Amino acid sequence: MKKTKVMSALLAQAVADKEKALMSLDLLENQAVGIGDHTANDFLNDATESLKLLCEANDRISTIKQYLDGKYSE
């Protein structure tokens, strides 16, 4: 039972990170407010960090699903 709760918590955390990254990329790409304070380098660094978070979150979600035979879903 503990493994189920741990895996459920890990999946929830990964899904939350995925949503955070998508939100950040959307703000950077589509919201002028998010651009005003940034230099080109800051903007690119923020976009790169968001992309890394998205990739890592997707990898974690895939790994959890792979090893739990699809027992959990987003």
Secondary structure, DSSP 8 states (H G I E B T S, - for coil): -HHHHHHHHHHHHHHHHHHHHHHHHHHHHH-GGGTTT--HHHHHHHHHHHHHHHHHHHHHHHHHHHHTTT----
